[in-house]
Amino acid sequence: MKHIEVVCALIENEEGKIFCCKRGPGRALEGYWEFPGGKVEAHETHEETIVREIKEELKSDIIPLEYIGVSNYTYPDMPPYKGFSITMYAYRCKLVKGNLDLTEHVEKAWKTIEEMKNMNFAEADKVFII
């Protein structure tokens, strides 16, 4: 089974709301909400990964402020995709430049943790909705 190591950003605004986005069509976990981020490259730290991924996916600059924790989850086969396991490291981050423009996702929102509890989040991300 394929294993993926990823980092996600919990980007918080001045109102205490956190940025989340919905996965687009043709991708694993299509239609699920998630915290933005992506795969760790062999030469990168987790902080470097999350800065790069947000720049690539959302055309914005962030600063990682604090490590939040880790989530491990095994997703079953979801045709046409094979099952995979994921280790996700989460960081609280601050937006410093940009508008978090969607390039891969189909929807975005700023939500409180309470509001997120009623949304259809990917299982690995749910750990960070406390």
C-alpha positions as CSV (number, residue, x, y, z in Angstrom):
1,M,0.0,0.0,0.0
2,K,1.3,3.5,-0.9
3,H,2.2,5.7,2.0
4,I,2.2,9.5,1.7
5,E,3.8,12.1,4.1
6,V,2.1,15.5,3.9
7,V,2.0,18.8,5.7
8,C,-1.1,20.9,6.1
9,A,-1.6,24.6,7.1
10,L,-4.2,25.8,9.5
11,I,-4.2,29.4,8.4
12,E,-6.0,31.5,11.0
13,N,-7.4,35.0,10.4
14,E,-7.9,38.0,12.8
15,E,-11.4,36.7,13.6
16,G,-10.0,33.3,14.7
17,K,-11.5,31.5,11.7
18,I,-9.5,28.9,9.9
19,F,-9.1,28.6,6.1
20,C,-10.3,25.3,4.5
21,C,-11.0,24.2,0.9
22,K,-12.9,21.5,-0.9
23,R,-11.0,19.0,-3.1
24,G,-11.8,19.2,-6.9
25,P,-13.0,16.6,-9.3
26,G,-10.8,13.8,-10.6
27,R,-8.7,13.7,-7.4
28,A,-8.7,11.2,-4.5
29,L,-11.2,12.4,-1.8
30,E,-13.1,14.5,-4.3
31,G,-15.6,16.7,-2.7
32,Y,-14.1,16.5,0.8
33,W,-13.0,19.5,2.8
34,E,-9.4,19.7,3.9
35,F,-6.7,22.0,5.2
36,P,-4.5,23.0,2.3
37,G,-1.0,21.5,2.0
38,G,0.8,18.7,0.2
39,K,3.5,16.1,-0.1
40,V,6.8,16.5,1.5
41,E,9.7,16.4,-0.9
42,A,12.9,14.5,0.0
43,H,15.0,17.6,0.5
44,E,12.5,19.7,2.5
45,T,11.6,20.4,6.1
46,H,7.9,20.4,7.0
47,E,8.0,24.2,7.2
48,E,9.5,24.5,3.7
49,T,6.9,22.1,2.3
50,I,4.0,24.0,3.6
51,V,5.3,27.4,2.4
52,R,6.0,25.9,-1.1
53,E,2.6,24.1,-1.3
54,I,0.6,27.2,-0.3
55,K,2.5,29.3,-2.9
56,E,1.8,26.7,-5.6
57,E,-1.8,25.8,-4.8
58,L,-3.1,29.1,-3.5
59,K,-0.7,31.7,-4.9
60,S,-0.1,33.1,-1.4
61,D,2.7,33.4,1.2
62,I,2.4,32.1,4.7
63,I,4.6,31.9,7.8
64,P,4.4,28.7,9.9
65,L,4.0,29.8,13.5
66,E,3.5,26.6,15.5
67,Y,3.5,22.8,15.1
68,I,0.1,21.5,16.1
69,G,0.4,17.7,15.7
70,V,0.3,14.6,13.5
71,S,-2.5,12.5,12.1
72,N,-2.2,8.9,10.7
73,Y,-4.9,7.4,8.6
74,T,-5.4,4.6,6.1
75,Y,-7.9,5.3,3.4
76,P,-9.6,2.2,1.8
77,D,-9.8,1.6,-1.9
78,M,-12.0,4.3,-3.5
79,P,-12.4,3.4,-7.2
80,P,-10.7,4.4,-9.4
81,Y,-8.1,4.9,-6.6
82,K,-6.2,2.3,-4.6
83,G,-6.1,2.5,-0.9
84,F,-3.3,4.5,0.7
85,S,-2.0,5.5,4.1
86,I,-1.1,9.1,5.1
87,T,0.9,10.8,7.8
88,M,-0.1,14.4,8.1
89,Y,1.7,17.1,10.1
90,A,-0.2,20.2,10.9
91,Y,1.1,23.7,11.4
92,R,-0.8,26.9,12.6
93,C,0.1,29.5,10.0
94,K,-0.3,33.2,9.3
95,L,-1.2,34.6,5.8
96,V,1.3,37.3,4.9
97,K,0.6,37.9,1.2
98,G,-2.1,37.0,-1.3
99,N,-5.8,36.1,-1.4
100,L,-5.6,32.3,-1.2
101,D,-6.7,31.9,-4.8
102,L,-7.9,28.5,-5.7
103,T,-6.0,26.6,-8.4
104,E,-6.8,22.9,-7.5
105,H,-9.8,23.2,-5.2
106,V,-13.4,24.1,-6.1
107,E,-14.5,26.0,-3.0
108,K,-12.9,27.8,0.0
109,A,-14.2,29.1,3.3
110,W,-13.1,30.7,6.6
111,K,-14.8,28.7,9.4
112,T,-14.6,28.3,13.1
113,I,-13.8,24.9,14.6
114,E,-17.4,24.5,15.7
115,E,-18.6,25.2,12.1
116,M,-16.1,22.7,10.7
117,K,-17.5,19.9,12.9
118,N,-20.6,19.9,10.6
119,M,-18.6,19.8,7.4
120,N,-17.6,16.8,5.3
121,F,-13.8,16.8,6.1
122,A,-11.3,14.2,5.0
123,E,-10.7,11.7,7.8
124,A,-7.0,12.6,8.2
125,D,-7.9,16.3,8.7
126,K,-10.6,15.6,11.3
127,V,-8.0,15.1,14.0
128,F,-7.2,18.8,13.9
129,I,-10.9,19.8,14.4
130,I,-11.0,19.7,18.1
